[in-house]
Amino acid sequence: MKKMVNLILFDFSGTLSLGAVEFSKSENLVPALQRSGLAAMGVASEIFFWQEIVYPTWIEGSTTARGYQAVLVERIKALGLRAPGDCHPRESIQKAVSCLLNQYFDQCRIDVRWRSLLEDLRDNPSVQVVIATDHYAEATPLIIGRLADWQIEAKPLSDAISGEKNPFLIANSSDLGAHKADVRFWQQIRDKSAGQEPCRLLLIDDFGANEDSSDPYGDSAKVLARQEDTGRVLREVFPDDVEIHPFIVAAPTEANNSDEADKDRLYGLHISRAVADVRSFLRRGETND
């Protein structure tokens, strides 16, 4: 009888790291644009940053190895943006984008309230953890480094040894060449993490719900559609057993207009619920063995 693999997948931005999405809020993003020097070049508003800089470059940036730095610099150059009187705009753009991304990546930290669970999963021989994210190429080494701070080994999905117990695996769309909405993303996870072994799967994901409320990506109808589509694709790729824990913190009935202390408390509450769900998932697996 083949062994059953417990495959536990975590989303990164908005799930393991709320700071990664909090950075995009206007009250955080606009001052960061100013500090970086991008505001002086004309990238001064949240709307302009997303609509003219990020959205047009998202597909290339998140499904290739080019990286956040490269695609943003190229886009800003293509728009002809520069600070008044700047005689060396290329160098200035490089420096400004680097400064902005340093601020952003500094906020991409895994909340410490996940630590105990992640350490337990690291030490459980029946569990394979995958962090599945739509992100830029820089995110893979970043997440590996954050986990290393807690003595949790991780490596890119491409380095996994199929059918064996690997350390934590990072499945990043920029490495896989496909987003989480694409069946190819999950097929690669299946092939590299479980191989031919049967597996039970639990996904903890916010499906974009924890994005800034002004971002259309976080629209409730789109979030629900994304959750349903993901569930359908997962059950196609992983036919044995699929469970989904929607990690939706910023539901209007709970967090609308709350202050930062309330938001942090609510986030902590949702972490506690997710931790309990993961532990219950593993107990059910032991019962069924």
N, C-alpha and C positions, 0 to 999 in steps of 0.2 A: 504494500500500500504506500502510495506516494505521500510525503509529508505535506502538510498544509502550511503555506506561508501567510503570515499576517502582514499585509502590506498597508502601512499607514502613511497617508500623503497629507502634507500641510501646504497650504498656500503661504506665500511670504508677505507681500504688501497688504496690509489691512487685516492680517490674521496673526502670524508670528510677530509682525512689526506694525504697530499702529502708527509709529513715528514716520514710517515711509510714506503714508498717505496724508498725515497731518501736515507735512512739509508743503503740500500742494495748496493748502488753504491760503486765501488772499493775505491774511494777516501775517503769515509766515513767508510766503513766496515773494511778495512785493518787496519787503525789506531785504530779502536775500538777493533779489535782482539789483537792488540799489547798491548793496555792499560789493557785489561782484563787478560792477561797472557796466553791466548790460543795460541798465536803465538809461544811462547816458548815451547809449547807442540807439535807443529807441525801443528797446524791449522793456517797457516800463510798467505794463499792466498784466494782470493775470490772464485776461482774455487774449491779448496779443500773443503772449508766450505760448498758450495752448493752441490757439487756432492757426497761428502763422509759423510757429517754430516746431512744436512737438507733434501735433497731429499729422502734418504732411510728411514727417520723417519716421513715424512710429513703425510702419511695416518693415522698412529697411533696418531700423535700429533694433527691433525686437526679434527679428528672424535671421539676422546675419551676425557675423563676428566683428562688424565694424565698430560697434560701441557707441555709447551715448555721446561721449566727447566728440568723436569724429563727425557724426551726423549733425549735431547741433552747430558745430563750427562751420561745416559746409553750407548748411541752410542759412545761417546768418550772413555769411559771405555772399551767397547767391541773392539775398535780398538787398545787398548793397548797404547794409547798416554800418554806421561808424559814429564815433563821438565827434562833435564839432571840432575841427582843427587837428584831428588825429592824423599824423603823417605816416603812421605804421599800423593801419587797421588790422592786418592779419595777425600780428603779434598781440595786439590788444584783445582781439576776439578770442584767441587761444587762451590768454591769461584769464579773461573774464569768465569764459565757460568753465575752465578748470576750477576757478574759485566757487562758482555756483554749484558745481557737482561735488566739490569737497564738502560744502555745507549740506547738500542733500544726502550724500552717502554717510555722513556723520550721524544723521537721524535714522538711518536704516539699521536699527539695532533690534535684536530679538528681546522682547520684554522678559525681564527676569522671572516673572511669574510662570513662564513656560519651563524654566530650567529643570526643576525636579522631575517633571514628566519626561523631558527629552533625555535626561541622564538615565532614567529607568528604562526607556526604550532602547537606548544604546546598549544596555547590559542584558537585554532580553534576547536570547538566541533565536526565538521563534518570530522575531519582528524585523521587518525591513522598512526603514523610514526613507521616504522620498520627499524632498521639498520641491514642489511643482509650481513654477512661476512663469508668467509672461513678463520678460524683463530684458534689459540690455546686457551685453556681454560682460560688463564690469560687475554685474551682480553675482556671478558664479564665484569668483575668488573672494568677493566681499562676504557672502554668506558662509563660505568655508572658513574664513577668518573669524567671523563672529562665533561660530560653533567651537572653533579651536580655543577660543578664550575660556570656554567651559570644559576643555579637555574632551570634546566630542569630535571624533574624526569624521571628515566628510570628503567626498570627491565628486567630480562631474559624473553624470550618468554614463557618459561614453567610456569611462574607465571601469565600469562595473564588470564583475565576473558573473555571468549568467548562471543561475542555479545555486550560487553560494551565498553565504551570509556576508554581505558587504557592510562597510560603514555607511553612514548617512549618504544618500545620493542627492545631487542637485540636478533637477531636470529643468533647465532654463530654455525658454523658447528660442533664444538667440543661438544656443548651442544645437538645438534639435531641428531648427529650420522650420518650425511650425508652432502655432499658438495652441493653447489649451482647447480652443473650439474645434480644432482639427483632430480627426481620429488618429492621424499619424503621430501626434504628440504622445498619446496614451499607448499606442502600439509599441513605440520605442521603450517606454517605461516597462511595459509587460515583458518585452523580449530581454531586456537587460537586468531586470530586478527579480523576476520570477521564473523566467525561462519556460520550461514545460511543466513546472510544478503547479498544482491547483492552489488558488490563493483566495483569502478573504480580504476585502479591501474596505478601508474607511478613509474618506476624504473629508478634511476640515478646511473649509474655504468660505470666503465672504462673497464671492462671485461679483466683486466690484461694489457691493452695497456700502462699504465703509469709506468709499471715496468722498471727497468734498461734495456737499449737496449741490453745488453749482456746476459740477462736472456731469455732463449728460451720460457718461459711462455708468454713473451710479443711480440712474433713473430706476425706480422700483420695478417698472414693467420689464425693462431690459435685464435687470438682475434676476427676476423670476424666469424669464426666457432662457437666460444663460445657465441658470441652475438646472432647468429641465433638460436643456440640450446636453449639458455635461453628464447628467444622469443617464440619458439615453446612450451616449457614446461609451460611457464607462461600462454599462451593462453589455454592450456589444463586444467590447474588448476583453472584459473580465466577466465571463458568464457564471462563475461559481457563486459569488456572494459580494454584493456591493452595498455599502451604507454611506450616507452622506450626512455630515453635520454642518448645516449652514451657520457660519460664524458671523452673524449679522448683528453688529453692535449698534449702529446708528439708525435703528428703526425709529420712525417719527414719534411713535407712542412712548418711546423710552428716553430718547436723547435729544430731541429737537429743542434747540435753544438752551441747552444745558451749559453750565460753565465747565471749565477745564477739569476741575476737581471731580465734578459729577461724571464727566465723560471717562476719566481715568478709573473711577470706581466702577462704572458700568462695564468698561473693558475688562477689568479684573474679574468681575462677576461672570462674564462670558468665558473667560479663560478657565475659571473654576468649573463651569458647566462642561466645557469641551474636554477638560482633563478627566472629569468623571465619566464622560461618554467613551473616551478612549479606554479607560480602565474597565468599564463594563463590556466593551467590545472584546477585549482580551479575555475576560472571565468567561464570556459566552463561548469563545473559541476553545477554552480548556474543557468546558462542560461537554462540548460536542466531539472532542477527540476520543 
